[in-house]
Amino acid sequence: MFFGGTISRHGIALKHLETARKLAMEIGLDDEHPQVIEIKAQITSITEQTLTSSISKHEIDK
């Protein structure tokens, strides 16, 4: 249950961050803008956390 909840929360956060990134680009911010860099860093961090959780869950299930 906890694992599934973590993935769901990460998925929701990723959707929101991706929307924020797209909106930032639409208003003219480029990839080098500090806010875009921060959004991309958060996306990377959450993706890494999701992968780590998935790997840990897989190892526990073995």
N, CA, C, O and CB atoms as a CASP TS submission, in Angstrom:
PFRMAT TS
TARGET T0000
AUTHOR 0000-0000-0000
METHOD Language model
MODEL 1
PARENT N/A
ATOM      1  N   MET     1       0.823  -1.194   0.000  1.00  0.00           N
ATOM      2  CA  MET     1       0.000   0.000   0.000  1.00  0.00           C
ATOM      3  C   MET     1       0.867   1.258   0.000  1.00  0.00           C
ATOM      4  O   MET     1       0.640   2.175  -0.789  1.00  0.00           O
ATOM      5  CB  MET     1      -0.936  -0.002   1.206  1.00  0.00           C
ATOM      6  N   PHE     2       1.865   1.296   0.893  1.00  0.00           N
ATOM      7  CA  PHE     2       2.727   2.478   0.959  1.00  0.00           C
ATOM      8  C   PHE     2       3.424   2.711  -0.370  1.00  0.00           C
ATOM      9  O   PHE     2       3.485   3.839  -0.858  1.00  0.00           O
ATOM     10  CB  PHE     2       3.764   2.328   2.078  1.00  0.00           C
ATOM     11  N   PHE     3       3.949   1.639  -0.955  1.00  0.00           N
ATOM     12  CA  PHE     3       4.674   1.767  -2.213  1.00  0.00           C
ATOM     13  C   PHE     3       3.780   2.348  -3.297  1.00  0.00           C
ATOM     14  O   PHE     3       4.183   3.276  -3.999  1.00  0.00           O
ATOM     15  CB  PHE     3       5.225   0.410  -2.653  1.00  0.00           C
ATOM     16  N   GLY     4       2.585   1.823  -3.442  1.00  0.00           N
ATOM     17  CA  GLY     4       1.664   2.323  -4.452  1.00  0.00           C
ATOM     18  C   GLY     4       1.305   3.779  -4.228  1.00  0.00           C
ATOM     19  O   GLY     4       1.180   4.549  -5.181  1.00  0.00           O
ATOM     20  N   GLY     5       1.139   4.158  -2.970  1.00  0.00           N
ATOM     21  CA  GLY     5       0.841   5.545  -2.639  1.00  0.00           C
ATOM     22  C   GLY     5       1.980   6.470  -3.005  1.00  0.00           C
ATOM     23  O   GLY     5       1.759   7.585  -3.479  1.00  0.00           O
ATOM     24  N   THR     6       3.204   6.005  -2.784  1.00  0.00           N
ATOM     25  CA  THR     6       4.378   6.801  -3.133  1.00  0.00           C
ATOM     26  C   THR     6       4.429   7.036  -4.631  1.00  0.00           C
ATOM     27  O   THR     6       4.676   8.155  -5.080  1.00  0.00           O
ATOM     28  CB  THR     6       5.664   6.112  -2.658  1.00  0.00           C
ATOM     29  N   ILE     7       4.199   5.993  -5.398  1.00  0.00           N
ATOM     30  CA  ILE     7       4.221   6.123  -6.857  1.00  0.00           C
ATOM     31  C   ILE     7       3.122   7.073  -7.314  1.00  0.00           C
ATOM     32  O   ILE     7       3.347   7.902  -8.195  1.00  0.00           O
ATOM     33  CB  ILE     7       4.055   4.744  -7.533  1.00  0.00           C
ATOM     34  N   SER     8       1.944   6.960  -6.725  1.00  0.00           N
ATOM     35  CA  SER     8       0.840   7.841  -7.104  1.00  0.00           C
ATOM     36  C   SER     8       1.168   9.297  -6.814  1.00  0.00           C
ATOM     37  O   SER     8       0.925  10.172  -7.646  1.00  0.00           O
ATOM     38  CB  SER     8      -0.434   7.442  -6.370  1.00  0.00           C
ATOM     39  N   ARG     9       1.726   9.558  -5.625  1.00  0.00           N
ATOM     40  CA  ARG     9       2.098  10.936  -5.274  1.00  0.00           C
ATOM     41  C   ARG     9       3.186  11.456  -6.204  1.00  0.00           C
ATOM     42  O   ARG     9       3.142  12.608  -6.636  1.00  0.00           O
ATOM     43  CB  ARG     9       2.574  11.014  -3.812  1.00  0.00           C
ATOM     44  N   HIS    10       4.151  10.615  -6.507  1.00  0.00           N
ATOM     45  CA  HIS    10       5.217  11.034  -7.417  1.00  0.00           C
ATOM     46  C   HIS    10       4.651  11.319  -8.804  1.00  0.00           C
ATOM     47  O   HIS    10       5.049  12.286  -9.453  1.00  0.00           O
ATOM     48  CB  HIS    10       6.315   9.956  -7.499  1.00  0.00           C
ATOM     49  N   GLY    11       3.734  10.489  -9.251  1.00  0.00           N
ATOM     50  CA  GLY    11       3.128  10.695 -10.564  1.00  0.00           C
ATOM     51  C   GLY    11       2.359  12.002 -10.637  1.00  0.00           C
ATOM     52  O   GLY    11       2.438  12.722 -11.632  1.00  0.00           O
ATOM     53  N   ILE    12       1.622  12.305  -9.594  1.00  0.00           N
ATOM     54  CA  ILE    12       0.870  13.564  -9.545  1.00  0.00           C
ATOM     55  C   ILE    12       1.828  14.746  -9.534  1.00  0.00           C
ATOM     56  O   ILE    12       1.625  15.725 -10.253  1.00  0.00           O
ATOM     57  CB  ILE    12      -0.049  13.608  -8.304  1.00  0.00           C
ATOM     58  N   ALA    13       2.872  14.652  -8.715  1.00  0.00           N
ATOM     59  CA  ALA    13       3.863  15.737  -8.653  1.00  0.00           C
ATOM     60  C   ALA    13       4.532  15.934 -10.006  1.00  0.00           C
ATOM     61  O   ALA    13       4.734  17.068 -10.439  1.00  0.00           O
ATOM     62  CB  ALA    13       4.927  15.439  -7.577  1.00  0.00           C
ATOM     63  N   LEU    14       4.878  14.837 -10.675  1.00  0.00           N
ATOM     64  CA  LEU    14       5.510  14.947 -11.994  1.00  0.00           C
ATOM     65  C   LEU    14       4.586  15.615 -13.003  1.00  0.00           C
ATOM     66  O   LEU    14       5.038  16.428 -13.810  1.00  0.00           O
ATOM     67  CB  LEU    14       5.920  13.567 -12.503  1.00  0.00           C
ATOM     68  N   LYS    15       3.304  15.284 -12.968  1.00  0.00           N
ATOM     69  CA  LYS    15       2.345  15.920 -13.880  1.00  0.00           C
ATOM     70  C   LYS    15       2.296  17.426 -13.649  1.00  0.00           C
ATOM     71  O   LYS    15       2.310  18.209 -14.598  1.00  0.00           O
ATOM     72  CB  LYS    15       0.942  15.313 -13.700  1.00  0.00           C
ATOM     73  N   HIS    16       2.239  17.823 -12.381  1.00  0.00           N
ATOM     74  CA  HIS    16       2.181  19.254 -12.059  1.00  0.00           C
ATOM     75  C   HIS    16       3.462  19.971 -12.474  1.00  0.00           C
ATOM     76  O   HIS    16       3.412  21.073 -13.020  1.00  0.00           O
ATOM     77  CB  HIS    16       1.935  19.453 -10.558  1.00  0.00           C
ATOM     78  N   LEU    17       4.596  19.353 -12.219  1.00  0.00           N
ATOM     79  CA  LEU    17       5.869  19.972 -12.593  1.00  0.00           C
ATOM     80  C   LEU    17       6.014  20.070 -14.108  1.00  0.00           C
ATOM     81  O   LEU    17       6.522  21.067 -14.621  1.00  0.00           O
ATOM     82  CB  LEU    17       7.037  19.180 -12.008  1.00  0.00           C
ATOM     83  N   GLU    18       5.577  19.053 -14.812  1.00  0.00           N
ATOM     84  CA  GLU    18       5.654  19.092 -16.276  1.00  0.00           C
ATOM     85  C   GLU    18       4.743  20.192 -16.821  1.00  0.00           C
ATOM     86  O   GLU    18       5.107  20.883 -17.773  1.00  0.00           O
ATOM     87  CB  GLU    18       5.264  17.718 -16.884  1.00  0.00           C
ATOM     88  N   THR    19       3.570  20.357 -16.226  1.00  0.00           N
ATOM     89  CA  THR    19       2.677  21.448 -16.620  1.00  0.00           C
ATOM     90  C   THR    19       3.332  22.796 -16.349  1.00  0.00           C
ATOM     91  O   THR    19       3.256  23.702 -17.179  1.00  0.00           O
ATOM     92  CB  THR    19       1.333  21.348 -15.872  1.00  0.00           C
ATOM     93  N   ALA    20       3.974  22.932 -15.193  1.00  0.00           N
ATOM     94  CA  ALA    20       4.668  24.183 -14.856  1.00  0.00           C
ATOM     95  C   ALA    20       5.788  24.463 -15.855  1.00  0.00           C
ATOM     96  O   ALA    20       5.977  25.603 -16.280  1.00  0.00           O
ATOM     97  CB  ALA    20       5.240  24.118 -13.423  1.00  0.00           C
ATOM     98  N   ARG    21       6.528  23.422 -16.226  1.00  0.00           N
ATOM     99  CA  ARG    21       7.615  23.590 -17.203  1.00  0.00           C
ATOM    100  C   ARG    21       7.067  24.056 -18.546  1.00  0.00           C
ATOM    101  O   ARG    21       7.620  24.967 -19.163  1.00  0.00           O
ATOM    102  CB  ARG    21       8.394  22.270 -17.380  1.00  0.00           C
ATOM    103  N   LYS    22       5.992  23.440 -18.994  1.00  0.00           N
ATOM    104  CA  LYS    22       5.387  23.823 -20.275  1.00  0.00           C
ATOM    105  C   LYS    22       4.874  25.260 -20.236  1.00  0.00           C
ATOM    106  O   LYS    22       5.067  26.017 -21.187  1.00  0.00           O
ATOM    107  CB  LYS    22       4.240  22.868 -20.631  1.00  0.00           C
ATOM    108  N   LEU    23       4.222  25.633 -19.140  1.00  0.00           N
ATOM    109  CA  LEU    23       3.729  27.007 -19.013  1.00  0.00           C
ATOM    110  C   LEU    23       4.879  28.009 -18.997  1.00  0.00           C
ATOM    111  O   LEU    23       4.781  29.078 -19.599  1.00  0.00           O
ATOM    112  CB  LEU    23       2.889  27.157 -17.741  1.00  0.00           C
ATOM    113  N   ALA    24       5.954  27.672 -18.317  1.00  0.00           N
ATOM    114  CA  ALA    24       7.125  28.555 -18.286  1.00  0.00           C
ATOM    115  C   ALA    24       7.669  28.772 -19.696  1.00  0.00           C
ATOM    116  O   ALA    24       8.048  29.886 -20.056  1.00  0.00           O
ATOM    117  CB  ALA    24       8.226  27.968 -17.374  1.00  0.00           C
ATOM    118  N   MET    25       7.705  27.718 -20.479  1.00  0.00           N
ATOM    119  CA  MET    25       8.192  27.834 -21.852  1.00  0.00           C
ATOM    120  C   MET    25       7.223  28.672 -22.695  1.00  0.00           C
ATOM    121  O   MET    25       7.650  29.466 -23.532  1.00  0.00           O
ATOM    122  CB  MET    25       8.381  26.432 -22.479  1.00  0.00           C
ATOM    123  N   GLU    26       5.924  28.489 -22.469  1.00  0.00           N
ATOM    124  CA  GLU    26       4.922  29.244 -23.222  1.00  0.00           C
ATOM    125  C   GLU    26       5.000  30.743 -22.950  1.00  0.00           C
ATOM    126  O   GLU    26       4.727  31.545 -23.843  1.00  0.00           O
ATOM    127  CB  GLU    26       3.533  28.739 -22.886  1.00  0.00           C
ATOM    128  N   ILE    27       5.368  31.130 -21.732  1.00  0.00           N
ATOM    129  CA  ILE    27       5.459  32.562 -21.439  1.00  0.00           C
ATOM    130  C   ILE    27       6.823  33.142 -21.800  1.00  0.00           C
ATOM    131  O   ILE    27       7.097  34.317 -21.553  1.00  0.00           O
ATOM    132  CB  ILE    27       5.174  32.808 -19.969  1.00  0.00           C
ATOM    133  N   GLY    28       7.667  32.309 -22.385  1.00  0.00           N
ATOM    134  CA  GLY    28       8.926  32.818 -22.919  1.00  0.00           C
ATOM    135  C   GLY    28      10.175  32.562 -22.103  1.00  0.00           C
ATOM    136  O   GLY    28      11.245  33.067 -22.442  1.00  0.00           O
ATOM    137  N   LEU    29      10.065  31.792 -21.038  1.00  0.00           N
ATOM    138  CA  LEU    29      11.268  31.462 -20.275  1.00  0.00           C
ATOM    139  C   LEU    29      12.034  30.372 -21.016  1.00  0.00           C
ATOM    140  O   LEU    29      11.445  29.399 -21.486  1.00  0.00           O
ATOM    141  CB  LEU    29      10.910  31.004 -18.825  1.00  0.00           C
ATOM    142  N   ASP    30      13.345  30.541 -21.115  1.00  0.00           N
ATOM    143  CA  ASP    30      14.132  29.517 -21.804  1.00  0.00           C
ATOM    144  C   ASP    30      14.671  28.490 -20.808  1.00  0.00           C
ATOM    145  O   ASP    30      14.463  28.614 -19.601  1.00  0.00           O
ATOM    146  CB  ASP    30      15.295  30.164 -22.584  1.00  0.00           C
ATOM    147  N   ASP    31      15.359  27.484 -21.325  1.00  0.00           N
ATOM    148  CA  ASP    31      15.882  26.396 -20.496  1.00  0.00           C
ATOM    149  C   ASP    31      16.897  26.864 -19.458  1.00  0.00           C
ATOM    150  O   ASP    31      17.144  26.165 -18.475  1.00  0.00           O
ATOM    151  CB  ASP    31      16.515  25.352 -21.372  1.00  0.00           C
ATOM    152  N   GLU    32      17.483  28.036 -19.666  1.00  0.00           N
ATOM    153  CA  GLU    32      18.503  28.543 -18.744  1.00  0.00           C
ATOM    154  C   GLU    32      17.923  29.430 -17.640  1.00  0.00           C
ATOM    155  O   GLU    32      18.655  29.864 -16.750  1.00  0.00           O
ATOM    156  CB  GLU    32      19.547  29.318 -19.516  1.00  0.00           C
ATOM    157  N   HIS    33      16.633  29.700 -17.689  1.00  0.00           N
ATOM    158  CA  HIS    33      16.009  30.538 -16.662  1.00  0.00           C
ATOM    159  C   HIS    33      16.030  29.779 -15.330  1.00  0.00           C
ATOM    160  O   HIS    33      15.750  28.581 -15.305  1.00  0.00           O
ATOM    161  CB  HIS    33      14.538  30.928 -17.064  1.00  0.00           C
ATOM    162  N   PRO    34      16.353  30.454 -14.231  1.00  0.00           N
ATOM    163  CA  PRO    34      16.450  29.774 -12.929  1.00  0.00           C
ATOM    164  C   PRO    34      15.204  28.975 -12.533  1.00  0.00           C
ATOM    165  O   PRO    34      15.323  27.896 -11.951  1.00  0.00           O
ATOM    166  CB  PRO    34      16.730  30.788 -11.866  1.00  0.00           C
ATOM    167  N   GLN    35      14.027  29.488 -12.838  1.00  0.00           N
ATOM    168  CA  GLN    35      12.810  28.755 -12.471  1.00  0.00           C
ATOM    169  C   GLN    35      12.661  27.479 -13.294  1.00  0.00           C
ATOM    170  O   GLN    35      12.219  26.453 -12.777  1.00  0.00           O
ATOM    171  CB  GLN    35      11.575  29.645 -12.661  1.00  0.00           C
ATOM    172  N   VAL    36      13.027  27.542 -14.566  1.00  0.00           N
ATOM    173  CA  VAL    36      12.949  26.347 -15.416  1.00  0.00           C
ATOM    174  C   VAL    36      13.986  25.324 -14.954  1.00  0.00           C
ATOM    175  O   VAL    36      13.706  24.126 -14.907  1.00  0.00           O
ATOM    176  CB  VAL    36      13.172  26.714 -16.919  1.00  0.00           C
ATOM    177  N   ILE    37      15.170  25.795 -14.617  1.00  0.00           N
ATOM    178  CA  ILE    37      16.217  24.900 -14.113  1.00  0.00           C
ATOM    179  C   ILE    37      15.742  24.208 -12.836  1.00  0.00           C
ATOM    180  O   ILE    37      15.951  23.006 -12.673  1.00  0.00           O
ATOM    181  CB  ILE    37      17.531  25.685 -13.848  1.00  0.00           C
ATOM    182  N   GLU    38      15.111  24.946 -11.937  1.00  0.00           N
ATOM    183  CA  GLU    38      14.612  24.368 -10.686  1.00  0.00           C
ATOM    184  C   GLU    38      13.511  23.342 -10.949  1.00  0.00           C
ATOM    185  O   GLU    38      13.491  22.281 -10.325  1.00  0.00           O
ATOM    186  CB  GLU    38      14.087  25.475  -9.759  1.00  0.00           C
ATOM    187  N   ILE    39      12.606  23.647 -11.858  1.00  0.00           N
ATOM    188  CA  ILE    39      11.539  22.699 -12.205  1.00  0.00           C
ATOM    189  C   ILE    39      12.147  21.412 -12.745  1.00  0.00           C
ATOM    190  O   ILE    39      11.749  20.318 -12.345  1.00  0.00           O
ATOM    191  CB  ILE    39      10.566  23.315 -13.248  1.00  0.00           C
ATOM    192  N   LYS    40      13.108  21.540 -13.649  1.00  0.00           N
ATOM    193  CA  LYS    40      13.752  20.356 -14.227  1.00  0.00           C
ATOM    194  C   LYS    40      14.499  19.557 -13.164  1.00  0.00           C
ATOM    195  O   LYS    40      14.513  18.327 -13.210  1.00  0.00           O
ATOM    196  CB  LYS    40      14.716  20.765 -15.347  1.00  0.00           C
ATOM    197  N   ALA    41      15.119  20.244 -12.209  1.00  0.00           N
ATOM    198  CA  ALA    41      15.823  19.557 -11.118  1.00  0.00           C
ATOM    199  C   ALA    41      14.836  18.774 -10.254  1.00  0.00           C
ATOM    200  O   ALA    41      15.126  17.655  -9.833  1.00  0.00           O
ATOM    201  CB  ALA    41      16.604  20.571 -10.250  1.00  0.00           C
ATOM    202  N   GLN    42      13.678  19.363  -9.995  1.00  0.00           N
ATOM    203  CA  GLN    42      12.659  18.672  -9.200  1.00  0.00           C
ATOM    204  C   GLN    42      12.122  17.458  -9.945  1.00  0.00           C
ATOM    205  O   GLN    42      11.895  16.410  -9.340  1.00  0.00           O
ATOM    206  CB  GLN    42      11.509  19.627  -8.849  1.00  0.00           C
ATOM    207  N   ILE    43      11.917  17.590 -11.246  1.00  0.00           N
ATOM    208  CA  ILE    43      11.460  16.455 -12.060  1.00  0.00           C
ATOM    209  C   ILE    43      12.479  15.321 -11.976  1.00  0.00           C
ATOM    210  O   ILE    43      12.111  14.163 -11.782  1.00  0.00           O
ATOM    211  CB  ILE    43      11.243  16.885 -13.543  1.00  0.00           C
ATOM    212  N   THR    44      13.752  15.656 -12.121  1.00  0.00           N
ATOM    213  CA  THR    44      14.815  14.655 -12.044  1.00  0.00           C
ATOM    214  C   THR    44      14.833  13.985 -10.672  1.00  0.00           C
ATOM    215  O   THR    44      14.948  12.763 -10.578  1.00  0.00           O
ATOM    216  CB  THR    44      16.180  15.297 -12.338  1.00  0.00           C
ATOM    217  N   SER    45      14.720  14.775  -9.617  1.00  0.00           N
ATOM    218  CA  SER    45      14.744  14.241  -8.257  1.00  0.00           C
ATOM    219  C   SER    45      13.587  13.274  -8.011  1.00  0.00           C
ATOM    220  O   SER    45      13.784  12.191  -7.460  1.00  0.00           O
ATOM    221  CB  SER    45      14.694  15.381  -7.244  1.00  0.00           C
ATOM    222  N   ILE    46      12.402  13.662  -8.414  1.00  0.00           N
ATOM    223  CA  ILE    46      11.230  12.802  -8.206  1.00  0.00           C
ATOM    224  C   ILE    46      11.345  11.532  -9.036  1.00  0.00           C
ATOM    225  O   ILE    46      10.981  10.451  -8.573  1.00  0.00           O
ATOM    226  CB  ILE    46       9.932  13.552  -8.562  1.00  0.00           C
ATOM    227  N   THR    47      11.849  11.656 -10.260  1.00  0.00           N
ATOM    228  CA  THR    47      12.041  10.477 -11.106  1.00  0.00           C
ATOM    229  C   THR    47      13.023   9.513 -10.449  1.00  0.00           C
ATOM    230  O   THR    47      12.788   8.305 -10.429  1.00  0.00           O
ATOM    231  CB  THR    47      12.547  10.886 -12.508  1.00  0.00           C
ATOM    232  N   GLU    48      14.120  10.039  -9.914  1.00  0.00           N
ATOM    233  CA  GLU    48      15.102   9.200  -9.229  1.00  0.00           C
ATOM    234  C   GLU    48      14.496   8.536  -7.994  1.00  0.00           C
ATOM    235  O   GLU    48      14.751   7.360  -7.735  1.00  0.00           O
ATOM    236  CB  GLU    48      16.327  10.031  -8.831  1.00  0.00           C
ATOM    237  N   GLN    49      13.700   9.278  -7.237  1.00  0.00           N
ATOM    238  CA  GLN    49      13.049   8.709  -6.053  1.00  0.00           C
ATOM    239  C   GLN    49      12.103   7.581  -6.445  1.00  0.00           C
ATOM    240  O   GLN    49      12.033   6.556  -5.767  1.00  0.00           O
ATOM    241  CB  GLN    49      12.283   9.797  -5.284  1.00  0.00           C
ATOM    242  N   THR    50      11.381   7.774  -7.536  1.00  0.00           N
ATOM    243  CA  THR    50      10.447   6.755  -8.010  1.00  0.00           C
ATOM    244  C   THR    50      11.196   5.496  -8.416  1.00  0.00           C
ATOM    245  O   THR    50      10.789   4.385  -8.076  1.00  0.00           O
ATOM    246  CB  THR    50       9.619   7.285  -9.190  1.00  0.00           C
ATOM    247  N   LEU    51      12.289   5.671  -9.143  1.00  0.00           N
ATOM    248  CA  LEU    51      13.088   4.515  -9.558  1.00  0.00           C
ATOM    249  C   LEU    51      13.686   3.799  -8.355  1.00  0.00           C
ATOM    250  O   LEU    51      13.692   2.569  -8.304  1.00  0.00           O
ATOM    251  CB  LEU    51      14.203   4.950 -10.514  1.00  0.00           C
ATOM    252  N   THR    52      14.183   4.553  -7.394  1.00  0.00           N
ATOM    253  CA  THR    52      14.751   3.955  -6.187  1.00  0.00           C
ATOM    254  C   THR    52      13.689   3.172  -5.428  1.00  0.00           C
ATOM    255  O   THR    52      13.952   2.064  -4.960  1.00  0.00           O
ATOM    256  CB  THR    52      15.362   5.037  -5.283  1.00  0.00           C
ATOM    257  N   SER    53      12.504   3.730  -5.302  1.00  0.00           N
ATOM    258  CA  SER    53      11.403   3.035  -4.626  1.00  0.00           C
ATOM    259  C   SER    53      11.034   1.760  -5.364  1.00  0.00           C
ATOM    260  O   SER    53      10.775   0.725  -4.750  1.00  0.00           O
ATOM    261  CB  SER    53      10.176   3.949  -4.512  1.00  0.00           C
ATOM    262  N   SER    54      11.012   1.845  -6.677  1.00  0.00           N
ATOM    263  CA  SER    54      10.659   0.690  -7.492  1.00  0.00           C
ATOM    264  C   SER    54      11.701  -0.415  -7.353  1.00  0.00           C
ATOM    265  O   SER    54      11.357  -1.589  -7.223  1.00  0.00           O
ATOM    266  CB  SER    54      10.515   1.098  -8.958  1.00  0.00           C
ATOM    267  N   ILE    55      12.968  -0.033  -7.382  1.00  0.00           N
ATOM    268  CA  ILE    55      14.047  -1.015  -7.236  1.00  0.00           C
ATOM    269  C   ILE    55      14.004  -1.638  -5.845  1.00  0.00           C
ATOM    270  O   ILE    55      14.145  -2.853  -5.705  1.00  0.00           O
ATOM    271  CB  ILE    55      15.426  -0.358  -7.488  1.00  0.00           C
ATOM    272  N   SER    56      13.811  -0.821  -4.826  1.00  0.00           N
ATOM    273  CA  SER    56      13.730  -1.332  -3.452  1.00  0.00           C
ATOM    274  C   SER    56      12.576  -2.311  -3.307  1.00  0.00           C
ATOM    275  O   SER    56      12.727  -3.368  -2.696  1.00  0.00           O
ATOM    276  CB  SER    56      13.569  -0.176  -2.452  1.00  0.00           C
ATOM    277  N   LYS    57      11.435  -1.965  -3.862  1.00  0.00           N
ATOM    278  CA  LYS    57      10.259  -2.833  -3.800  1.00  0.00           C
ATOM    279  C   LYS    57      10.553  -4.148  -4.509  1.00  0.00           C
ATOM    280  O   LYS    57      10.174  -5.214  -4.024  1.00  0.00           O
ATOM    281  CB  LYS    57       9.024  -2.141  -4.431  1.00  0.00           C
ATOM    282  N   HIS    58      11.221  -4.080  -5.646  1.00  0.00           N
ATOM    283  CA  HIS    58      11.560  -5.286  -6.404  1.00  0.00           C
ATOM    284  C   HIS    58      12.500  -6.175  -5.591  1.00  0.00           C
ATOM    285  O   HIS    58      12.326  -7.394  -5.564  1.00  0.00           O
ATOM    286  CB  HIS    58      12.208  -4.914  -7.759  1.00  0.00           C
ATOM    287  N   GLU    59      13.491  -5.582  -4.932  1.00  0.00           N
ATOM    288  CA  GLU    59      14.440  -6.342  -4.121  1.00  0.00           C
ATOM    289  C   GLU    59      13.741  -6.994  -2.931  1.00  0.00           C
ATOM    290  O   GLU    59      14.065  -8.126  -2.572  1.00  0.00           O
ATOM    291  CB  GLU    59      15.576  -5.433  -3.633  1.00  0.00           C
ATOM    292  N   ILE    60      12.793  -6.299  -2.321  1.00  0.00           N
ATOM    293  CA  ILE    60      12.055  -6.848  -1.180  1.00  0.00           C
ATOM    294  C   ILE    60      11.209  -8.036  -1.624  1.00  0.00           C
ATOM    295  O   ILE    60      11.078  -9.015  -0.888  1.00  0.00           O
ATOM    296  CB  ILE    60      11.162  -5.763  -0.533  1.00  0.00           C
ATOM    297  N   ASP    61      10.636  -7.956  -2.823  1.00  0.00           N
ATOM    298  CA  ASP    61       9.761  -9.013  -3.331  1.00  0.00           C
ATOM    299  C   ASP    61      10.518 -10.277  -3.723  1.00  0.00           C
ATOM    300  O   ASP    61       9.910 -11.337  -3.871  1.00  0.00           O
ATOM    301  CB  ASP    61       8.986  -8.506  -4.518  1.00  0.00           C
ATOM    302  N   LYS    62      11.829 -10.182  -3.893  1.00  0.00           N
ATOM    303  CA  LYS    62      12.602 -11.363  -4.333  1.00  0.00           C
ATOM    304  C   LYS    62      12.608 -12.445  -3.312  1.00  0.00           C
ATOM    305  O   LYS    62      13.210 -13.496  -3.530  1.00  0.00           O
ATOM    306  CB  LYS    62      14.017 -10.988  -4.652  1.00  0.00           C
TER
END
